[in-house]
Amino acid sequence: MKAIYKNYLLIALVSIGFAGSVLAQTAGDKKPLPTGTLVRVNGHSITEATVQRALTDLQNQGVSVTPQVREQVISELVLRQLMVAEATRRGLEKTPDFSRQLEDLRARLLVELLVEDNLAKSPITEQDERAEYARQKQVLGGGDTTPQYFLSQLVYHNESQARDAIAQLRAGTQLDKLAADSEDAVTKANGGKVGWVFPTDVLPAVGNVVVNLGKGTVAAAPIQTPNGWHVIRVDDIRPFKLPGFDESREQLRQSLKVQRRQALLEGLIKGADIQR
């Protein structure tokens, strides 16, 4: 349920003085509060459990929970309840816009809960992490270091344009000048530069050629892909040292979470009756 608190823990964190004055108004309440209730707002109880959930979410976002932050959170919950009550009084929860957004929020929360439940039933183990580390290491070449390539490219609709560009490069024309006529919008805007990549980061047809090129070399022929005809140049090569397993564990867990989510989706799609 993390997304809920991310959305509403705003007012008190930027309006400490105002929120503090709101809490000060509760000091004169002489009625004892029920056990577990920290503040009562027009009969609505704000409990310790509610505050703790909000504080836990802040900690998950990297916020240090201090006594001051705790007071700010309580203040925000008070202000939120006042605004919720006023919105209810105005009948806003009966509007079409509220119904639409509520349904959207419900769907997003259920998706988040489903993913969390899937992970809880099949937790990621250290063995899973080590297997993923070995897989990624193998993909990158299998050793402790693997070459990274700084690429530039030009992309054209037809082969003759690409071959003409290769001829111009060999004649001394600068690649960034030719990039003005390239069909790839992203690299065109950057003078044709792709940047540092592993061969596995690019299309296989391109990666298979790149590994056989030296620094400063342009591929002898255009490379055809579904995106067009590519003219590839290796501007630089450097060894990339793979981080150790312990250094990579957080990234490995994120990668495994993505894989678990994808596997879940694939299973749901296979068993679904989808019509358009």
C-alpha positions in Angstrom: 0.0 0.0 0.0 3.0 2.3 -0.3 1.5 4.4 -3.1 -1.2 5.8 -0.8 1.1 7.5 1.6 3.3 8.8 -1.2 0.4 10.8 -2.5 -0.9 12.4 0.7 2.1 13.0 3.0 2.6 16.5 1.6 0.9 19.2 3.5 2.5 18.9 6.9 6.0 18.4 5.5 5.9 21.8 3.9 3.5 23.6 6.3 4.9 22.6 9.7 3.9 25.8 11.5 0.3 25.7 10.2 0.0 22.0 11.0 1.4 22.6 14.5 -1.3 25.2 15.2 -3.9 22.7 14.2 -2.7 20.1 16.7 -2.5 22.8 19.4 -6.2 23.2 19.1 -6.7 19.6 20.3 -4.9 20.3 23.6 -8.1 21.6 25.2 -10.1 18.4 24.6 -10.8 17.1 28.1 -12.5 13.8 27.1 -10.1 10.8 27.4 -9.3 9.2 24.0 -9.8 5.5 23.3 -6.8 3.2 23.7 -4.6 3.4 20.6 -6.1 6.7 19.5 -3.6 9.6 19.2 -5.9 12.4 17.9 -9.7 12.6 17.4 -10.9 14.9 14.6 -14.6 15.7 14.7 -15.2 12.2 16.1 -12.9 10.4 13.7 -9.9 8.6 15.4 -6.4 8.7 14.1 -4.7 5.7 15.6 -1.1 4.7 16.4 -1.4 1.9 13.8 -2.3 4.4 11.1 0.7 6.7 12.0 3.1 3.7 12.1 2.0 2.6 8.6 2.8 6.1 7.3 6.1 6.2 9.1 7.1 2.8 7.7 6.3 4.0 4.2 8.5 7.0 4.7 11.3 4.8 5.9 10.9 2.7 2.8 11.4 5.9 0.8 14.7 6.6 2.6 13.4 9.2 5.1 14.8 9.2 8.6 12.0 9.0 11.1 12.6 11.5 13.9 10.3 12.8 16.5 9.8 15.9 14.4 8.9 13.8 11.3 6.5 11.7 13.5 4.7 15.0 14.6 4.5 16.1 11.0 2.9 12.9 9.9 0.3 13.1 12.7 -0.4 16.7 11.6 -0.8 15.7 8.0 -3.3 13.0 9.0 -5.3 15.6 10.9 -5.3 17.9 8.0 -6.2 15.1 5.6 -9.2 14.0 7.7 -10.5 17.6 7.8 -10.3 17.8 4.0 -11.8 14.3 3.5 -14.7 15.3 5.7 -15.3 18.6 3.8 -15.1 16.8 0.5 -17.7 14.3 1.7 -19.9 17.1 3.0 -19.8 18.6 -0.5 -20.8 15.3 -2.1 -17.6 14.9 -4.1 -17.5 11.1 -3.6 -20.7 10.8 -5.6 -19.2 12.5 -8.7 -18.3 10.6 -11.9 -14.7 11.8 -11.6 -14.4 10.3 -8.1 -15.8 7.0 -9.2 -13.4 6.8 -12.1 -10.3 7.7 -10.0 -11.4 5.3 -7.3 -11.7 2.4 -9.7 -8.3 3.3 -11.2 -6.8 3.4 -7.7 -8.5 0.1 -6.8 -7.0 -1.6 -9.9 -3.5 -0.3 -9.2 -3.6 -1.4 -5.6 -4.8 -4.9 -6.5 -2.1 -5.2 -9.1 0.5 -4.2 -6.5 -1.0 -6.7 -4.0 -1.0 -9.5 -6.5 2.7 -8.9 -7.3 3.5 -8.8 -3.6 1.4 -12.0 -2.9 3.1 -13.8 -5.8 6.6 -13.0 -4.3 5.5 -14.0 -0.8 4.3 -17.4 -2.1 7.6 -17.9 -4.0 10.3 -15.8 -2.3 13.5 -14.9 -4.0 16.3 -16.9 -2.4 20.1 -16.4 -2.4 20.2 -19.4 -4.7 18.0 -17.5 -7.2 20.2 -14.5 -6.9 23.4 -16.5 -7.5 21.8 -18.2 -10.5 20.8 -14.8 -12.0 24.3 -13.4 -11.3 25.8 -16.4 -13.2 23.3 -15.9 -16.1 24.1 -12.2 -16.4 27.8 -12.9 -16.2 27.6 -15.5 -19.0 25.6 -13.1 -21.1 28.3 -10.5 -20.7 31.1 -12.9 -21.7 31.6 -15.2 -18.7 34.7 -13.5 -17.3 35.4 -10.9 -14.6 35.8 -8.3 -17.3 33.9 -7.8 -20.6 34.4 -5.3 -23.4 32.2 -2.3 -23.7 31.8 -0.4 -27.0 31.2 3.2 -27.6 29.1 3.2 -30.8 27.9 5.8 -33.4 25.4 4.9 -36.0 23.5 6.2 -39.1 20.2 4.6 -40.1 18.7 4.7 -43.6 15.6 3.4 -45.3 17.5 1.7 -48.1 20.8 0.0 -48.6 22.1 2.4 -51.3 21.9 5.4 -48.9 23.8 3.4 -46.3 26.5 2.3 -48.6 26.9 5.9 -49.8 27.3 7.1 -46.2 30.1 4.4 -45.7 31.9 5.8 -48.7 31.6 9.3 -47.4 33.0 8.3 -44.0 36.0 6.6 -45.7 36.5 9.8 -47.7 36.8 11.8 -44.5 33.3 13.2 -43.9 32.5 13.5 -40.2 29.8 11.2 -39.0 28.0 13.8 -37.0 27.5 15.8 -40.3 25.9 12.8 -42.0 23.7 12.2 -38.9 21.5 15.1 -40.0 20.0 12.8 -42.7 19.8 9.7 -40.4 16.4 8.1 -39.9 17.0 7.3 -36.2 15.6 10.3 -34.3 17.4 9.6 -30.9 20.9 9.2 -32.2 20.4 11.8 -34.9 19.8 14.4 -32.3 23.1 13.4 -30.7 25.3 13.5 -33.8 24.8 9.8 -34.4 26.3 8.7 -31.0 24.7 5.6 -29.3 27.0 5.7 -26.3 28.6 2.9 -24.3 26.9 -0.5 -24.8 27.5 -4.2 -24.4 27.0 -6.3 -27.6 24.0 -7.8 -25.8 22.4 -4.4 -25.4 21.9 -3.9 -29.1 20.1 -5.9 -31.9 21.8 -9.2 -32.5 22.6 -8.4 -36.1 24.5 -5.3 -34.9 26.1 -6.9 -31.9 27.5 -9.7 -33.9 29.3 -7.2 -36.1 30.5 -4.9 -33.4 32.5 -7.6 -31.6 34.6 -8.0 -34.7 35.4 -4.3 -35.1 38.4 -2.5 -33.8 38.5 1.0 -32.3 37.7 3.7 -34.8 36.5 1.1 -37.4 33.4 1.5 -39.5 31.5 -1.7 -40.5 32.4 -2.7 -44.1 28.8 -3.1 -45.1 25.4 -1.8 -43.9 23.6 -4.0 -41.4 19.9 -4.6 -42.1 17.5 -4.8 -39.2 13.7 -4.2 -38.9 14.5 -0.5 -38.2 16.4 0.0 -41.4 20.0 -0.2 -42.8 22.6 0.7 -40.1 26.0 2.1 -40.6 28.0 1.3 -37.4 31.3 2.8 -36.2 33.1 1.7 -33.0 34.5 4.9 -31.5 36.1 3.4 -28.5 36.5 0.1 -26.5 37.0 -0.3 -22.8 37.1 -3.3 -20.4 34.1 -3.3 -18.0 34.8 -4.9 -14.7 31.8 -6.8 -13.5 30.8 -6.0 -9.9 30.9 -8.9 -7.4 27.9 -10.9 -6.2 27.5 -9.0 -2.9 27.7 -5.6 -4.7 25.1 -6.7 -7.2 22.5 -8.3 -4.9 20.0 -5.4 -4.9 20.1 -5.1 -8.7 19.8 -8.9 -9.0 16.7 -8.9 -6.8 15.1 -6.1 -8.9 15.9 -8.1 -12.0 14.3 -11.2 -10.5 11.2 -9.3 -9.4 10.8 -8.1 -13.0 11.2 -11.7 -14.3 8.7 -13.0 -11.7 6.2 -10.3 -12.7 6.7 -11.2 -16.4 6.2 -14.9 -15.8 3.0 -14.1 -13.8 1.7 -12.0 -16.7 2.6 -14.7 -19.3 0.7 -17.3 -17.3 -2.4 -15.1 -17.0 -2.3 -14.3 -20.7 -2.1 -18.0 -21.6 -5.2 -18.8 -19.6 -7.2 -15.8 -20.6 -10.0 -15.3 -23.1 -9.1 -12.0 -24.7 -11.2 -10.5 -27.5 -10.9 -7.3 -29.4 
